[in-house]
């Protein structure tokens, strides 16, 4: 690009980044408790819940990854990835959000700890932190790197470092309130940006007739030449993961009421489906004006920089940056909540003060960001990495979640054994090339079988609540403390036995 174009892009980006950091600074000055920092005080309204849902869903995978998939294989990815994920997410929200919101927890692991005892928290917490949050955060840094590489000529590594610094600073300062506020704003920016790219791509590619002429017919087929059995197995294994996606759980907890959680998340996922469909269409249209050998992960940014006037391209690029930053801050807070609540407080310092917890939450933000940065600098490919992450987390936690909700016979040892088995089998199956049975089905089934068998062979731990959470309300920490205090008072006021 010429110097004028680079300057225009720089003005857009610098203005936007300065605004984001300003929001972080605003919330940092008002941050007083760890509840506010990690879960926004359980008081977020409808529009912010909807906005943060869209922004978190539409990260690097949706824009960079899905546009690349549309460019190379058409609409197949929409039916294999987007619809299963969104449908399972909406089923989760409608079916379980009200039950979970009553618990006022912080994380998935927090809910498991409430049902199966405090020592249960570490296994799901490690899955959420190490297998999901950190690698997916790294993908957002890679996406930011492609922006700075394409528009400003930096190396990918330098772009990743800049992206890391920007996302880290405002997230560290403002925590979850900053994340949710900026996500709501970023949702508008990213949706306008991708809509403009859709419209201009349609025109630049030569209109509907030319697009249909140059696009292979299989690109418009929902299965893209794949067998129906492969579609079902991938849809089930990928889609079901979104029932145990901690980003959704945290927004359920953060909502100010059960009704807001259900309505805000459902509306947000509906908008996310629309935005994701635009990504695939943009990828298909880009075949009309980009070299077919363009790398899939570079299609989105290359389309912007080579096709549009900088005044328009800068706005679209800002939308892409908004998507990546909104995903990045959400995944940082997801991991930070697990480290602070599920590991530090549960295992190392149950009596930690509010000030200490807030300090640990900020330290965990630093840890999450730095580890993800290292992965980003050496990672390869957005979609392949994301697929492996999703299937492993889903295989390890889906059936244990159902047990938490519906089966009071599940024991802590059974849940832990099932989680570990599901994760290990999925990794081994993947490394073996998915022999005999497609995708992650063996991992899901092995988790279920081991969980049931071990639960039937073991006793409940003394600190378990032997309840099916969907049918019987779990006692929260606050309720248990109140009951204990009431019991002590009754003991003090009863007359001595004769």
Number of C-alpha atoms within 10 A of each C-alpha: 13 6 9 10 18 16 16 17 22 16 13 18 19 12 11 16 19 13 14 25 20 16 20 24 19 15 22 19 10 10 18 13 17 25 19 20 28 28 27 24 18 21 14 23 15 20 17 23 29 28 26 29 30 31 31 29 25 27 26 31 26 26 29 26 27 33 32 28 26 28 30 20 21 28 26 22 20 24 17 22 20 21 17 22 24 22 19 20 23 22 15 20 24 15 13 17 23 19 19 23 23 15 18 19 23 25 32 26 25 26 25 26 22 23 25 25 19 20 16 23 26 22 20 25 23 18 23 25 21 16 17 22 26 25 24 28 30 29 30 32 33 31 32 28 24 27 25 22 19 20 22 17 14 16 13 21 19 16 24 28 18 17 25 25 15 18 24 21 17 27 33 25 23 27 29 29 24 25 31 28 22 26 29 21 17 27 27 15 21 29 24 16 21 22 16 16 25 20 13 18 25 20 13 15 21 14 15 11 9 13 18 16 10 13 17 13 11 14 19 17 15 16 19 18 11 11 9 10 10 15 18 14 17 21 21 21 24 27 23 26 25 25 24 23 22 23 22 26 25 25 27 34 27 30 26 19 18 18 15 23 28 25 16 25 30 23 18 26 23 16 18 25 19 12 21 23 20 24 28 28 22 29 30 29 30 27 22 22 14 17 10 13 9 14 13 21 24 18 28 27 23 18 20 22 22 15 18 16 12 21 12 19 25 25 23 26 26 24 24 28 26 30 30 32 34 33 30 31 28 27 29 29 27 30 29 28 31 30 26 24 25 29 22 18 19 21 13 10 13 11 10 14 13 13 12 15 21 22 14 21 26 22 15 22 26 17 17 25 26 17 15 24 26 14 18 26 19 10 15 12 12 22 20 10 15 17 15 18 21 20 27 27 24 28 32 32 31 23 24 27 17 16 22 24 20 16 18 17 18 26 27 26 18 26 30 23 23 29 29 20 22 31 25 17 22 27 17 12 20 18 10 9 10 16 10 8 11 17 22 26 20 18 27 25 17 22 29 25 17 20 27 22 14 19 21 14 10 14 14 19 13 9 14 17 19 19 20 19 23 18 12 13 14 21 16 16 12 9 11 12 12 12 13 12 12 12 11 11 11 11 11 10 8 8 8 7 4 3
